[in-house]
Amino acid sequence: MGRGKRFESTTPPTGAGPRATTFECGPDTFAILSFPAGDPALPDTLSAAEKEVCLLLLAGATNAEVAERRRTAVRTVANQVASILRKLGAGSRSELPRALARHHARAFGEQ
């Protein structure tokens, strides 16, 4: 690609996991996870509720939207988001796709 830009895409060898695509442009790095049809494989370290919240976060839902959809308190969702980020080593919800990409790269022996 052009000067200062890098594109990288990885697919697990089994083809069963998500495809992680990262774009670097200057100091910014963007990560996109593409999951195969059906439920994506999320880390086993996440509880069932955290996995559901994680999927909604990846879809761009706010804490209030997640709480409404799951019929729970916004504070409960905030606690679940904090737990997800901690377990995946992400500093913020915007880092979640990249953290999942790192997790899957390690799980499938890449990097």
N, C-alpha and C positions, 0 to 999 in steps of 0.2 A: 504494500500500500504506500501511501505518500510519506514524505519525510516526517519523522516524529510519531508515526502511527504504527501500531502493531496489532495484528489480528491473530488469535490463537483459538482453535477449537479442538475439543477432545471428546471422544466417545468411549465409554467403557468397552473393553475387549469382548465382553459377553453380549453387548448390544442391549442389555436389559435395563441399564441405568439411564440417568439423564445425560444429555449432551451439554457440556459446559463451554460457553463461548465467552472470551474476554476481549475487550477492545481497550487499547491504551492510546491516549491522545494527550501529549504533553504530560502534566503531572496527574491527570485523571485516568482512572481505570474503571471500566464498566464491565459487569459480568451479567450474562444471561444464561439461565438454565432452561433447557427445553426437555420436557419429560415425554416419554412414550405414552400412547393412549392408556388410560386406566390410571390407577393411583401411583404416584411416584414413590420410589423407595426413599424414605426419610430415615435418618439415623435411628438405630434402636435405642439410643440413649434418651430419646424423646418419648414422653408418655403419649398415650393415644390422644388425649386432649391437646397436648402441645403440638402433635403432628397436625391435627385439624386446624389449630390456630396458625401454624406455620404455613400451611397451604393457603389460608385466607390472606396472610401477610404477603405471600409471594404474588397473590392476585391483586395486591394494592389496597386491601381493606385497611381502614383505620381501626384503632382500638374500639371506638364506639360502634362501628359497623360489625366488627367481630362479636362484640358483646350482644348486640341485637340479634345477630344470626344464631348465636349459640345460647341465647336466652340466659345470660349471666351478667354479672356486674362488670363495669368498665375496669374497676380496680383489679378484679380477678384476671381479666385479660392482660392488664399491664404487668401483673406478677408473672403470668405465663410467658409473655413476651420477654421479660427480663431473664427468666429461666432458660428459654430457648437460646437467646443471645449468649448467655454465659456458657451453656453446654456446647455451643458451636464455636465459641471464641470470636464472636462478632461484636464489634464495639457499638454498632447501631443497627437499626432495622434495614437501613440502606445497604449495609454490608452483608446482609443475610444471603443473597444469591452467591456472592463470592465465597462466603464461609461454607455453604453447601457444596460448591464446586470443589473447594479444598478437601472437604470430607470425602467426597466421592472419588477424587483423584487418589487419596490415600487408600481408600477401601479397595480400589481396583489396581493398586500397585503402580500408579503413575506418580511421577515427581519424587 
